[in-house]
Amino acid sequence: MNCQTLWFQVVYLFAALCVTCRVAGADELDSWIASETPQLAQLYTSLHQAPELSFEEQKTAARMAALMRELGLEVTPDIGGHGVVSVLKNGEGKTLLLRADMDALPVAEVTGLDYASKVRVRDARGATVGVMHACGHDMHLTNLVGTVRYLVAHRDAWKGTLVAIFQPAEERGAGAKAMIADGLLRRFPKPDFALALHVNASEPTGTVHYRAGFSAANVDSVDITIRGRGGHGAYPETTIDPIVIAARLVLDLQTIVSREVKPIDPAVITVGSIHGGTKHNIIGDDCRLQLTVRSYGEKVRKQLLEAIRRKALAAAQSANAPEPEITTTEGTPSLYNDPELVARLVPVLQSVLGKDKVIERPPTMGGEDFGRIGRAGVPIVMFGIGTVSKTRLDAFFAEGLPAPSLHSPKYFPDPEPSIKTGVTTLVTAALELLQ
């Protein structure tokens, strides 16, 4: 037998051994998750019933910190607001960061679930609003807790350092930025990799979705206040009507994407809110618009914001109106999944979950501030998990309706299969990276 033949046999046997070990490990993981899922489902429903808005996640954070302390992790609360950082060292090796977000949305739930949120609070404007985990952050929390529990109970299966973080204010695009500014990557073990999950409202349970490269968009919020001169609706010649200026501006803004941005560059400008006036026969002094602006590249992002300002100034000047007030807030950079890390993890997940269950998906124009950790120099991947049973999806299809989207008051994940897929995904990836 020559050396080359011997080498190929060794490689083949090693690969076969790895597959055998992985299958055996997957069977053990399946068994463990089956035994833990009822308890994790109870955690999920209790989190679902107790949502908190961005920057107000005090009780959720305290609960996550307590759970991590019970598992023996070193816990540091109040990082970047209500952020929680928990660390578990298990010998020499790589450092892996796993992240879940904690905040909910000002949405009144209408799912009809027995465990539906009934929380009502006053928001920053003083209005009473319902609060709901309409973006699935309660499922993110549950899956991370389940993953940490597994890794604590199976320390002989991995080596290195686990950093599990519970992040505030993702919905406001501010939580990751605040935690990084407060020393997330400086005061604690700096990760070699960082992973996160996000629920998917239109894909069946049991599936995992990935995208190498750009996966989520830059997101900016722009507020524009058009100034006019109020007066009687019967004497418009004595006024400068801000609503007419705003109406012109809404149409002008649509030409930025259609006529100023290259067709191959993704970009969206949406006027999500417009408010002006108080009564039929009164021309008000101002009209307020709220925009969401989305892109991928920094060049296009800058182009969009500059064009919005130019269009607003031009619309006001055309009516001889005062200069409008324009502010840009809550900016979130695009999320870029590290291609090498994706290439490493996808085959492993396919070997455990099934090749047909781990699916490549196109990028979205949604925003995710997890991308800030990648921008800080850490290779990151955010995976999506399907959370709606095929039975429910088929029922929507039969009625000619789309499944309720994220942020809908009707969206909810099917808990147990979503937990099984989420924990399996994070545990499998963690064991691969912390060999």
DRENPA-900811 format. One record per residue (C-alpha): residue number from 1; residue in three letters; chain; x, y, z. Coordinates in Angstrom, 2 decimals. Example, Ala and Ser with C-alpha at 12.3 -4.5 7.8 and 13.67 -1.06 7.14 Angstrom:
residues 2
  num  residuo  cadena     east    north       up
    1      ALA       A    12.30    -4.50     7.80
    2      SER       A    13.67    -1.06     7.14
//
This chain:
residues 435
  num  residuo  cadena     east    north       up
    1      MET       A     0.00     0.00     0.00
    2      ASN       A     1.51     3.34    -1.01
    3      CYS       A     1.51     6.43     1.18
    4      GLN       A    -1.13     8.25    -0.85
    5      THR       A    -3.61     5.38    -0.56
    6      LEU       A    -2.94     5.12     3.18
    7      TRP       A    -3.47     8.86     3.56
    8      PHE       A    -6.83     8.75     1.79
    9      GLN       A    -7.95     5.85     3.98
   10      VAL       A    -6.99     7.75     7.13
   11      VAL       A    -8.88    10.84     5.97
   12      TYR       A   -11.91     8.72     5.06
   13      LEU       A   -11.93     6.96     8.43
   14      PHE       A   -11.53    10.26    10.28
   15      ALA       A   -14.42    11.81     8.34
   16      ALA       A   -16.58     8.75     9.01
   17      LEU       A   -15.73     8.92    12.70
   18      CYS       A   -16.68    12.63    12.80
   19      VAL       A   -20.04    11.92    11.18
   20      THR       A   -20.68     9.03    13.56
   21      CYS       A   -19.84    11.20    16.58
   22      ARG       A   -21.97    14.03    15.28
   23      VAL       A   -24.97    11.77    14.73
   24      ALA       A   -24.53    10.30    18.20
   25      GLY       A   -24.23    13.80    19.63
   26      ALA       A   -27.34    14.90    17.77
   27      ASP       A   -29.31    11.96    19.21
   28      GLU       A   -28.19    12.92    22.72
   29      LEU       A   -29.07    16.57    22.08
   30      ASP       A   -32.52    15.59    20.78
   31      SER       A   -33.13    13.56    23.92
   32      TRP       A   -31.95    16.37    26.19
   33      ILE       A   -34.10    18.98    24.43
   34      ALA       A   -37.15    16.71    24.59
   35      SER       A   -36.76    16.48    28.36
   36      GLU       A   -36.12    20.22    28.78
   37      THR       A   -38.67    21.64    26.34
   38      PRO       A   -41.67    21.66    28.73
   39      GLN       A   -39.74    23.76    31.24
   40      LEU       A   -38.37    26.03    28.52
   41      ALA       A   -41.87    26.45    27.09
   42      GLN       A   -43.07    27.61    30.51
   43      LEU       A   -40.23    30.14    30.57
   44      TYR       A   -41.25    31.32    27.11
   45      THR       A   -44.93    31.83    27.97
   46      SER       A   -44.06    33.69    31.16
   47      LEU       A   -41.74    36.01    29.20
   48      HIS       A   -44.44    36.50    26.59
   49      GLN       A   -46.85    37.66    29.29
   50      ALA       A   -44.41    40.18    30.75
   51      PRO       A   -43.04    42.29    27.86
   52      GLU       A   -41.14    45.52    28.44
   53      LEU       A   -40.45    48.35    26.01
   54      SER       A   -36.99    49.40    24.84
   55      PHE       A   -34.86    50.96    27.61
   56      GLU       A   -37.35    49.62    30.21
   57      GLU       A   -36.28    45.95    30.35
   58      GLN       A   -35.41    46.05    34.06
   59      LYS       A   -37.47    43.04    35.18
   60      THR       A   -36.53    40.92    32.17
   61      ALA       A   -32.86    41.71    32.70
   62      ALA       A   -33.05    40.85    36.39
   63      ARG       A   -34.67    37.53    35.54
   64      MET       A   -32.02    36.65    32.95
   65      ALA       A   -29.25    37.59    35.37
   66      ALA       A   -30.77    35.36    38.06
   67      LEU       A   -31.07    32.41    35.67
   68      MET       A   -27.44    32.77    34.60
   69      ARG       A   -26.24    32.98    38.23
   70      GLU       A   -28.19    29.80    39.03
   71      LEU       A   -26.27    28.08    36.24
   72      GLY       A   -22.94    29.20    37.70
   73      LEU       A   -22.00    31.93    35.22
   74      GLU       A   -20.23    35.12    36.27
   75      VAL       A   -22.86    37.81    35.74
   76      THR       A   -22.47    41.56    35.26
   77      PRO       A   -25.73    43.55    34.97
   78      ASP       A   -26.44    47.11    33.77
   79      ILE       A   -24.13    47.10    30.76
   80      GLY       A   -25.29    49.77    28.33
   81      GLY       A   -28.50    50.26    30.27
   82      HIS       A   -30.23    47.04    31.27
   83      GLY       A   -27.82    44.78    29.37
   84      VAL       A   -26.60    41.60    31.06
   85      VAL       A   -23.24    39.93    30.34
   86      SER       A   -22.67    36.40    31.67
   87      VAL       A   -19.39    34.51    31.29
   88      LEU       A   -18.55    30.82    31.64
   89      LYS       A   -14.90    29.76    31.35
   90      ASN       A   -14.26    26.13    30.55
   91      GLY       A   -10.55    25.73    29.92
   92      GLU       A    -8.34    27.02    27.14
   93      GLY       A    -9.87    27.68    23.75
   94      LYS       A   -11.83    30.13    21.66
   95      THR       A   -14.36    32.63    22.98
   96      LEU       A   -17.92    32.54    21.64
   97      LEU       A   -20.51    35.26    22.22
   98      LEU       A   -24.20    34.34    22.02
   99      ARG       A   -26.73    37.18    22.03
  100      ALA       A   -30.45    37.52    22.67
  101      ASP       A   -32.43    40.77    22.72
  102      MET       A   -34.97    41.56    25.46
  103      ASP       A   -37.24    44.44    24.41
  104      ALA       A   -40.82    44.29    23.16
  105      LEU       A   -42.93    46.60    20.99
  106      PRO       A   -45.77    49.08    21.61
  107      VAL       A   -48.30    46.71    20.04
  108      ALA       A   -51.59    45.55    21.59
  109      GLU       A   -51.73    41.75    21.18
  110      VAL       A   -54.75    40.19    19.45
  111      THR       A   -53.55    36.59    19.05
  112      GLY       A   -56.25    35.16    21.30
  113      LEU       A   -53.68    32.98    23.08
  114      ASP       A   -54.30    31.93    26.68
  115      TYR       A   -50.95    33.47    27.55
  116      ALA       A   -51.39    36.64    25.47
  117      SER       A   -49.87    39.84    26.84
  118      LYS       A   -52.30    42.14    28.60
  119      VAL       A   -49.64    44.68    29.50
  120      ARG       A   -50.52    48.36    29.02
  121      VAL       A   -48.11    51.20    29.78
  122      ARG       A   -47.65    54.91    29.12
  123      ASP       A   -45.09    55.59    26.43
  124      ALA       A   -42.68    58.52    26.15
  125      ARG       A   -45.46    60.70    24.68
  126      GLY       A   -47.78    59.96    27.59
  127      ALA       A   -50.11    57.78    25.53
  128      THR       A   -51.36    54.43    26.86
  129      VAL       A   -50.18    51.61    24.61
  130      GLY       A   -50.30    47.85    24.61
  131      VAL       A   -46.98    46.01    24.84
  132      MET       A   -46.22    42.72    23.07
  133      HIS       A   -43.29    40.55    22.03
  134      ALA       A   -44.41    40.93    18.41
  135      CYS       A   -40.85    40.44    17.14
  136      GLY       A   -40.17    37.20    19.00
  137      HIS       A   -37.51    38.42    21.40
  138      ASP       A   -39.09    36.24    24.10
  139      MET       A   -38.26    33.23    21.90
  140      HIS       A   -34.70    34.51    21.44
  141      LEU       A   -34.31    34.71    25.22
  142      THR       A   -35.73    31.23    25.74
  143      ASN       A   -33.45    29.66    23.14
  144      LEU       A   -30.36    31.29    24.63
  145      VAL       A   -31.26    30.15    28.14
  146      GLY       A   -31.79    26.60    26.84
  147      THR       A   -28.45    26.68    25.02
  148      VAL       A   -26.57    27.85    28.11
  149      ARG       A   -28.23    25.15    30.18
  150      TYR       A   -27.03    22.50    27.74
  151      LEU       A   -23.48    23.82    27.60
  152      VAL       A   -23.29    24.01    31.40
  153      ALA       A   -24.52    20.41    31.69
  154      HIS       A   -22.10    19.16    29.01
  155      ARG       A   -18.82    20.87    29.78
  156      ASP       A   -16.91    17.79    28.70
  157      ALA       A   -18.12    18.39    25.12
  158      TRP       A   -16.41    21.76    24.60
  159      LYS       A   -13.50    23.95    25.66
  160      GLY       A   -13.11    27.70    25.77
  161      THR       A   -15.17    30.64    27.01
  162      LEU       A   -18.86    31.30    26.57
  163      VAL       A   -20.16    34.87    26.76
  164      ALA       A   -23.96    35.01    26.82
  165      ILE       A   -25.40    38.51    26.56
  166      PHE       A   -28.95    39.77    26.97
  167      GLN       A   -29.29    43.02    25.08
  168      PRO       A   -31.71    45.91    25.59
  169      ALA       A   -33.27    48.29    23.06
  170      GLU       A   -32.78    46.38    19.81
  171      GLU       A   -36.06    47.76    18.48
  172      ARG       A   -34.70    51.28    18.88
  173      GLY       A   -31.39    50.34    17.24
  174      ALA       A   -29.52    51.46    20.35
  175      GLY       A   -28.84    48.47    22.59
  176      ALA       A   -25.80    46.96    20.89
  177      LYS       A   -24.22    50.40    20.49
  178      ALA       A   -24.75    51.15    24.18
  179      MET       A   -23.32    47.82    25.34
  180      ILE       A   -20.25    48.20    23.13
  181      ALA       A   -19.74    51.76    24.38
  182      ASP       A   -19.98    50.44    27.95
  183      GLY       A   -17.12    47.99    27.35
  184      LEU       A   -18.77    44.80    26.07
  185      LEU       A   -15.74    43.99    23.91
  186      ARG       A   -13.20    45.54    26.26
  187      ARG       A   -14.21    44.65    29.83
  188      PHE       A   -15.12    41.04    29.05
  189      PRO       A   -13.41    38.27    27.06
  190      LYS       A   -13.34    39.46    23.46
  191      PRO       A   -15.12    36.93    21.26
  192      ASP       A   -13.54    35.12    18.36
  193      PHE       A   -17.06    34.58    17.01
  194      ALA       A   -20.56    35.87    17.77
  195      LEU       A   -23.88    34.21    16.94
  196      ALA       A   -27.54    35.16    17.25
  197      LEU       A   -30.91    33.87    16.13
  198      HIS       A   -33.95    35.69    14.79
  199      VAL       A   -37.45    34.29    14.43
  200      ASN       A   -39.01    34.13    10.98
  201      ALA       A   -42.77    34.61    10.76
  202      SER       A   -43.32    33.16     7.29
  203      GLU       A   -41.26    29.96     7.37
  204      PRO       A   -42.26    26.60     8.86
  205      THR       A   -41.00    25.35    12.18
  206      GLY       A   -38.02    23.03    11.95
  207      THR       A   -36.24    25.15     9.34
  208      VAL       A   -33.12    27.31     9.70
  209      HIS       A   -32.22    30.09     7.30
  210      TYR       A   -28.89    31.68     6.52
  211      ARG       A   -27.30    34.30     4.33
  212      ALA       A   -23.61    34.97     3.77
  213      GLY       A   -22.70    38.64     3.39
  214      PHE       A   -25.29    41.40     3.76
  215      SER       A   -28.37    40.06     5.50
  216      ALA       A   -30.13    43.11     7.00
  217      ALA       A   -30.12    46.76     6.02
  218      ASN       A   -28.92    50.11     7.26
  219      VAL       A   -31.93    51.70     8.95
  220      ASP       A   -32.33    55.40     9.74
  221      SER       A   -35.32    57.26    11.15
  222      VAL       A   -35.84    60.77     9.76
  223      ASP       A   -38.23    63.32    11.27
  224      ILE       A   -39.21    66.35     9.19
  225      THR       A   -41.26    69.27    10.46
  226      ILE       A   -42.58    71.48     7.66
  227      ARG       A   -43.07    75.07     8.88
  228      GLY       A   -45.85    77.21     7.44
  229      ARG       A   -48.06    80.10     8.45
  230      GLY       A   -51.43    79.19     9.82
  231      GLY       A   -54.77    80.86     9.23
  232      HIS       A   -58.38    80.48     8.11
  233      GLY       A   -59.18    77.88     5.47
  234      ALA       A   -61.31    80.48     3.66
  235      TYR       A   -58.33    82.78     3.13
  236      PRO       A   -55.47    80.57     1.95
  237      GLU       A   -53.74    83.53     0.33
  238      THR       A   -52.87    84.83     3.82
  239      THR       A   -51.20    81.55     4.79
  240      ILE       A   -48.39    79.20     3.87
  241      ASP       A   -50.02    75.79     3.96
  242      PRO       A   -47.60    73.19     5.42
  243      ILE       A   -49.85    70.27     4.48
  244      VAL       A   -49.65    71.14     0.78
  245      ILE       A   -45.85    71.38     1.08
  246      ALA       A   -45.76    68.02     2.88
  247      ALA       A   -47.94    66.42     0.20
  248      ARG       A   -45.54    67.62    -2.50
  249      LEU       A   -42.59    66.37    -0.47
  250      VAL       A   -44.06    62.88    -0.02
  251      LEU       A   -44.20    62.49    -3.80
  252      ASP       A   -40.80    64.11    -4.36
  253      LEU       A   -39.18    61.68    -1.92
  254      GLN       A   -40.25    58.72    -4.04
  255      THR       A   -38.11    59.95    -6.93
  256      ILE       A   -34.92    59.60    -4.88
  257      VAL       A   -34.93    55.81    -5.11
  258      SER       A   -36.47    55.61    -8.58
  259      ARG       A   -34.34    58.31   -10.24
  260      GLU       A   -31.23    59.01    -8.16
  261      VAL       A   -30.09    55.62    -6.85
  262      LYS       A   -28.66    52.94    -9.14
  263      PRO       A   -31.32    50.28    -9.77
  264      ILE       A   -28.93    47.55    -8.58
  265      ASP       A   -28.47    49.25    -5.18
  266      PRO       A   -31.19    48.28    -2.66
  267      ALA       A   -32.88    51.33    -1.13
  268      VAL       A   -36.22    52.15     0.48
  269      ILE       A   -37.73    55.45     1.65
  270      THR       A   -41.09    55.11     3.41
  271      VAL       A   -43.14    57.92     4.92
  272      GLY       A   -44.71    56.02     7.77
  273      SER       A   -46.44    58.89     9.53
  274      ILE       A   -47.79    62.33     8.58
  275      HIS       A   -49.62    64.63    10.97
  276      GLY       A   -50.84    68.18    10.43
  277      GLY       A   -53.77    70.41    11.26
  278      THR       A   -56.53    70.30    13.87
  279      LYS       A   -59.83    71.15    12.11
  280      HIS       A   -61.52    71.30     8.71
  281      ASN       A   -61.30    75.05     8.26
  282      ILE       A   -57.96    75.76     9.89
  283      ILE       A   -54.62    75.83     8.11
  284      GLY       A   -52.04    74.89    10.73
  285      ASP       A   -48.57    76.20    11.36
  286      ASP       A   -46.76    72.93    10.76
  287      CYS       A   -46.93    69.37     9.46
  288      ARG       A   -44.78    66.52    10.75
  289      LEU       A   -43.51    63.54     8.78
  290      GLN       A   -41.70    60.41    10.01
  291      LEU       A   -39.62    58.38     7.56
  292      THR       A   -37.81    55.08     7.63
  293      VAL       A   -34.79    54.96     5.28
  294      ARG       A   -33.11    51.67     4.37
  295      SER       A   -30.05    50.67     2.34
  296      TYR       A   -26.97    48.42     2.45
  297      GLY       A   -23.86    50.35     1.47
  298      GLU       A   -22.64    53.44     3.34
  299      LYS       A   -22.38    55.41     0.10
  300      VAL       A   -26.07    54.85    -0.70
  301      ARG       A   -27.02    55.51     2.90
  302      LYS       A   -25.34    58.91     2.79
  303      GLN       A   -26.83    59.65    -0.64
  304      LEU       A   -30.38    58.96     0.60
  305      LEU       A   -30.09    61.16     3.68
  306      GLU       A   -28.57    64.04     1.74
  307      ALA       A   -31.26    63.79    -0.95
  308      ILE       A   -34.06    63.78     1.63
  309      ARG       A   -32.68    66.98     3.11
  310      ARG       A   -32.36    68.58    -0.33
  311      LYS       A   -35.93    67.66    -1.30
  312      ALA       A   -37.34    68.99     1.97
  313      LEU       A   -35.52    72.29     1.66
  314      ALA       A   -36.62    72.66    -1.97
  315      ALA       A   -40.26    71.94    -1.18
  316      ALA       A   -40.28    74.58     1.55
  317      GLN       A   -38.46    77.13    -0.61
  318      SER       A   -40.91    76.60    -3.49
  319      ALA       A   -43.71    77.84    -1.21
  320      ASN       A   -41.65    80.62     0.37
  321      ALA       A   -41.91    78.78     3.68
  322      PRO       A   -39.41    78.82     6.55
  323      GLU       A   -36.67    76.19     6.47
  324      PRO       A   -37.97    72.82     7.74
  325      GLU       A   -36.53    71.04    10.76
  326      ILE       A   -34.87    67.74     9.79
  327      THR       A   -33.43    65.26    12.29
  328      THR       A   -32.00    61.77    11.78
  329      THR       A   -32.12    59.32    14.71
  330      GLU       A   -31.98    55.65    15.71
  331      GLY       A   -29.51    54.72    12.98
  332      THR       A   -28.65    51.03    12.69
  333      PRO       A   -25.88    49.82    10.35
  334      SER       A   -26.37    46.91     7.98
  335      LEU       A   -25.70    43.38     9.21
  336      TYR       A   -22.97    41.47     7.39
  337      ASN       A   -22.68    37.75     8.08
  338      ASP       A   -19.08    36.54     7.87
  339      PRO       A   -18.92    34.28     4.76
  340      GLU       A   -16.20    32.00     6.17
  341      LEU       A   -18.13    31.46     9.38
  342      VAL       A   -21.30    30.72     7.42
  343      ALA       A   -19.41    28.22     5.25
  344      ARG       A   -18.10    26.48     8.36
  345      LEU       A   -21.40    26.25    10.22
  346      VAL       A   -23.95    25.46     7.50
  347      PRO       A   -22.68    21.91     6.73
  348      VAL       A   -22.62    21.11    10.44
  349      LEU       A   -26.19    22.29    10.89
  350      GLN       A   -27.28    20.39     7.79
  351      SER       A   -25.74    17.18     9.15
  352      VAL       A   -27.79    17.55    12.36
  353      LEU       A   -31.05    19.13    11.17
  354      GLY       A   -31.16    17.77     7.62
  355      LYS       A   -29.95    19.37     4.42
  356      ASP       A   -33.48    20.27     3.37
  357      LYS       A   -34.05    22.11     6.66
  358      VAL       A   -31.08    24.51     6.44
  359      ILE       A   -31.93    26.89     3.64
  360      GLU       A   -30.27    29.90     2.05
  361      ARG       A   -32.51    32.97     1.98
  362      PRO       A   -32.18    36.37     0.25
  363      PRO       A   -31.29    39.46     2.30
  364      THR       A   -34.05    41.64     3.73
  365      MET       A   -34.49    45.38     4.19
  366      GLY       A   -35.21    44.86     7.88
  367      GLY       A   -32.74    46.18    10.43
  368      GLU       A   -30.78    44.41    13.19
  369      ASP       A   -28.27    46.10    15.50
  370      PHE       A   -26.42    42.81    16.07
  371      GLY       A   -24.45    43.96    13.04
  372      ARG       A   -22.61    46.47    15.25
  373      ILE       A   -20.69    43.61    16.87
  374      GLY       A   -19.52    42.57    13.41
  375      ARG       A   -18.49    46.12    12.64
  376      ALA       A   -16.38    46.07    15.79
  377      GLY       A   -14.22    43.35    14.22
  378      VAL       A   -15.90    40.15    15.42
  379      PRO       A   -16.96    37.55    12.80
  380      ILE       A   -20.73    37.20    13.24
  381      VAL       A   -23.62    35.14    11.91
  382      MET       A   -27.31    35.62    12.57
  383      PHE       A   -29.44    32.61    11.65
  384      GLY       A   -33.18    32.70    11.12
  385      ILE       A   -35.53    30.02    12.43
  386      GLY       A   -38.99    29.20    11.14
  387      THR       A   -41.57    29.56    13.90
  388      VAL       A   -44.99    28.90    12.33
  389      SER       A   -46.23    25.33    11.97
  390      LYS       A   -46.91    24.07     8.47
  391      THR       A   -50.51    23.47     9.52
  392      ARG       A   -50.98    27.14    10.34
  393      LEU       A   -49.16    28.24     7.18
  394      ASP       A   -51.37    25.96     5.07
  395      ALA       A   -54.47    27.43     6.73
  396      PHE       A   -53.39    30.97     5.86
  397      PHE       A   -52.65    29.87     2.30
  398      ALA       A   -56.08    28.23     1.97
  399      GLU       A   -57.70    31.52     2.98
  400      GLY       A   -55.57    33.46     0.52
  401      LEU       A   -53.84    35.32     3.34
  402      PRO       A   -50.18    35.79     4.22
  403      ALA       A   -49.04    34.68     7.64
  404      PRO       A   -48.96    37.58    10.13
  405      SER       A   -45.60    39.29     9.85
  406      LEU       A   -43.21    40.25    12.58
  407      HIS       A   -44.49    43.32    14.47
  408      SER       A   -48.08    42.24    13.75
  409      PRO       A   -50.44    42.03    16.77
  410      LYS       A   -51.43    38.59    15.43
  411      TYR       A   -47.96    37.03    15.18
  412      PHE       A   -46.88    34.29    17.55
  413      PRO       A   -44.41    31.40    17.24
  414      ASP       A   -45.38    27.81    17.94
  415      PRO       A   -43.37    27.43    21.14
  416      GLU       A   -42.14    23.85    21.40
  417      PRO       A   -40.92    23.25    17.82
  418      SER       A   -39.40    26.76    17.74
  419      ILE       A   -37.52    26.04    20.97
  420      LYS       A   -36.29    22.69    19.65
  421      THR       A   -34.94    24.22    16.43
  422      GLY       A   -33.47    27.27    18.13
  423      VAL       A   -31.63    25.40    20.87
  424      THR       A   -30.44    22.72    18.45
  425      THR       A   -29.05    25.39    16.12
  426      LEU       A   -27.18    27.35    18.79
  427      VAL       A   -25.86    24.28    20.62
  428      THR       A   -24.65    22.63    17.41
  429      ALA       A   -22.90    25.82    16.29
  430      ALA       A   -21.37    26.36    19.72
  431      LEU       A   -19.97    22.83    19.89
  432      GLU       A   -18.47    23.26    16.43
  433      LEU       A   -16.77    26.55    17.33
  434      LEU       A   -15.66    25.52    20.84
  435      GLN       A   -14.08    22.18    19.97
//
